[in-house]
Amino acid sequence: MAELKIKGLSATSASGKLPGNIPKQSAFTPEEYEDFDAKLRYETEIALHWGTAQRYQKMVPPMIGCEIESFLIDDNGMPLPEAANFLEYFSGDNGYYKMAKFNAEFEIDPRKMEEDVFSQFYDSLENNHRHTSRCADLTGGRVITIGILPTLMMEHFGEDMITDRLHFRTLAEQLSKMNKNKAFRINIGHGDGIVFDADNLSIEGASTSLQVHLTVNENESAAVYNAAQVASAITVGVGANAPFLMGRQLWAETRVPLFEQIMYERFISDAPDEVLSFGRRCDHIFGEQYLDKTILELIADNHQKMRAVLPIVREHKPEEMKHLILHNRDILRWNRPVAGFYQGKPFLRIEHRAMSSGPTVVDMVANMALFVGLVHYLKNAFKDGAASVNEQLPFEMVRNNFYQAARDGMDADIVWLGGRRVKLKQLMLDEIIKYAWRGLRSCGVSEGECKKWLDEIIMARVLTGQNGSVWQRHYVANNNDGENTMRKMTEAYWQLQEGGTPVHTWQI
């Protein structure tokens, strides 16, 4: 759960390769919880006041950034718990530990929205990929970007797989206490179905994501956030890349139910034991309603409804918002509001976490362009507040769209603006790509960039119907080799990933 490390846009100060505010103890007293809550309450009041006083920076043009989570694997495609050695070789200040020893995270410096911004990201991500590949080779392994590593099995989720850093050990212990020290029950329906109990939080390492960061001006932050919520069904369906978990074929984007069930007790104080028809899910992670005026509404909600995980009390000026930043860092919504500082002044941004990592650099950059463009188009339609958005598309439908797209990918039936029921794939061809074009052009992105990333990559992916999830399912259907199937598929995937061609061109 490492937090924002983007240079110049940090919401916490990075310390080596760990997030800021590293705990110095593994347990906390009731008095420490009370002290932390008092400081958090006061800092939340300051954050809300700054919104009223228009203290947050207006960034024109907006800035975007990203983080990529990855797996380390050995020569047989199995998870390699060598992140500590890998990150020593990596040695830069943009590589970070994760909860599990076989995961690592990388951040890419943010950029202003301008003519060739996505080509700039492509160059940076390619350079990062080459560097991580060299470092992995020195560690005796490889790096793979994929939503869920197909070769993972229960044996890879022992407590010994939790990263040997006090921050992660404490975090795992605190979340286990919130779960009443019970196992984390995972029950995912659809497809083959799977039910199992995870004894510890190393299971969090089963999935990895591409996270897109977008700065927002406070006065239009609710419209942008609501647009991101609506866009999430599109991005999760088109970018799906996680169909298998422990050899079982499940959702197109199995990351969604898996992560929500891991985080269930974190968000729900008195969680029922029954399993919903969609599989147990935590609606709070997606959201419960549209925002009306500002994303600061969610900042306030985080204090009122979310239990602190790491009540680390620090003696700082309240205006530095250290406790608010720490608290919000561990509340992992699919679209997360973030308050931080840039050049000493407060700013706001949205972190989109719904998309899988991978398959290739080209695919991830195209996914970023799709999300950013669509959000900037939709925000103009949503500028009149929550009631207006609800008239166009009730929130319950938006939430259902998200889970339908996560389950069925581009084949999902969703409800779009005006109450129209459509296939996601057809909606992409008829409207969404055009909307994303207009959104990017309104931010100064060139026609050449729009054509390169939206037409040549996203449009082609939709026309072929092949994203990472579809390719994985087709591979397994055509190359069933019993217990070796997932290992062989992981090897084939990695080879194609290294080739760098977009996933819609991959052959079985």
Buried (B, 14 or more C-beta within 10 A) or exposed (E): BBBBBBEEBBBBEBEEBBBBBBBEEEEBEEEBBEBBBEBBEBBBBBBBEBBEEEBBBEBEBBBBBBBBBBBBBBEEBBBBBBBBBBBBBBEEEBBBBBBBBBBBBBBBBBBBBEBBBBBBBBEBBBEBBEBBEEBBEEBEBBBBBBBBBBBBEEEBBEEEBBBEBBBBBBBBBBBBEBBEEEEBBBBBBBBEEBEBEBBBBBBBBBBBBBBBBBBBBBBBBBBBBBBBBBBBBBBBBBBBBBBBBBBBBBBBBBBBBBBBBBBBBBBBEEBEEEBEEBBBBBBBBBBEBBBEBBBBBBBBBBBEEBBBBBBBBEEEEEEEBBBBBBBBBBBBBBBBBBBBBBEEEBBBBBBBBBBBBBBBBBBBBBBBBBBBBBBBBBBEBBBEBBEBBBEBBBBEBBBBBBBBBBBBBBBBEBBBBEEEEBBBBEBBEEBBBBBBBBBBBBBEBBEEBBEBBBEBBBBBBBEBEBBBBBBBBBBBEEEEEEEEBBBBBBBBBBEBBEEEEBBBBBEE
